[in-house]
């Protein structure tokens, strides 16, 4: 019998753009604009608006820049919109 990984094991953890940027102390939207080539105003909208459409090249530029900075790790995927609030116990 062949062993296959479960679907859950293949899923990547979503990390919002704002959360990823916050992982690098002092990384501003303007800094990320310079690193990625994506306009700062676009970065701002991607951080705060729900249900935004994103061109593939924009996603790739931001994902690559954040991975180079160490803000995104293996097993994580970049997502857009406001950060989800953590449930408190």
N, C-alpha and C positions, 0 to 999 in steps of 0.2 A: 504494500500500500504506500503510495507516494504521500509524503507530508507536505501540506501547503500552509502558508501563513494565513492566519485569520484576517478577515477584512479589517477588523479593528486595528490590528497591528500595522497595517499599511497606511492608515489614516494619519495625516499630519496635524499637529496642533496649530490652530489659527492664532496669529498674533497681529493685532491691528498696527497700522502704520504709526500711530501715536505711541503705542506701547513699545514698539521696536525703537523708535527714535529716543524715547525716554531712557532706554537702557544705556545709551551713550551719553554720559553726563556732559551737559553743555552743547549738545548737538541741536542747532537751531534749524528751522525750516530753510533758512537761507544757506546754511552749511550743506544741507542735504540737496538743495537745488544745485549748488556748485559741484557736488560729488556725482549727482545722477543726471544732470541736464534737464530735469523736470522743473518747470516753473514753480516758484514758491507759492503763488496763489493757488495753483492746482494742488500742490501738496496740502495746503490748508483745507481746501474743499474735500480732499480725499480723507482727511482726518476727522472732519466734523459732520459730513453729510451722510445720511443713510441712502442705500440703494443708488450708488453712483456707478456709472458705466466707465470702464477703464480700457483704453486701448492696450493691446498686448505689449507694444514696445514701451509704453509708460510703466506697465507692471514690471517688465524685465529690467528696465533701468533702475527702478527703485529697489527691487529685490536684489539685484547685483550689488548696488551701492551699500545696502544695509548688511548684506552678508560679508562684504569686504571689511566693513567696520566692526563686525562681530555682533551686530544687533539682532541678527537672525541666525539660528542654529539649524543643523541637520534635524529633520523631523518636525520642522516648523514651516508654516506657509504664511505668506503675507496676505492680509485681508484689509479691507477699507471700511471706513465708517467710524462712528464713535466707539470708544472702548466700552466693553460690556462691564457693568458694575458687578463686583464680587458680592455674592450673597454672604451675609453675616450670620453667624450662629447665635 
